[in-house]
């Protein structure tokens, strides 16, 4: 199977699994999405969605959050991972938005990464989801699933995964595929125990095909042993 054939089959079958995939983070504006993505680092979207309503009610705008202290933010986000660090990130991020960007979240990925708590993945999420740019945010799910399917070859870092995906995708496919790969990794192609029986990508997945080939070899060995 060629690389193009694998990509084509992946896109086709993911459309069957997740035809309208989108972020599961809940937000009402760009600032709220930015806060939610910062909080979601090494934390589940489900947990983030549980704590953001109260946080956004108290601090609905970046101006409000910029006036707060990290100690005041902490009680609202204490149940997420690394709450001490993220409390500081949110306050400093809000302050920079107010002081440098006139309380507007920038669309440029490099400018986004000047905000505390915002790395390449978070910046790409904002650029892709809000500003509809052809960016491929790569988290642990996208990194793992892309390798298993065979969309990437020997990609050891998330940046290498991003570069390979961007190289082989059409611009119109990037945004939706990002969300589809996340949902696939979150609910089917899980890290420890992938549920291949529930997956429509077995026809093009290198991981599944290798397992089947290994099983066939084992069966042949058993058959020869008892002949």
Buried (B, 14 or more C-beta within 10 A) or exposed (E): EEBEEBBEBBBEBBBEBBEEBBBBBBBEBBBBBBBBBBBBBEBEBEBBBEBBEEBBEBBBBBBBBBBBEBEBBBEBBEEBBBBEEBBBBBBBBBBBBBEEBEBEBBBEBEBBBBBBBBBBBBBBBBBBBBBEBBBBBBBEBBBBBBBBBBBBEEBEEBEBBBBBBBEBBEEEBBBBBBBBBBBBBBEBBBEEEBEBEEBBBBBBBBBBBEBEEEEEEEEEEEEEEEE
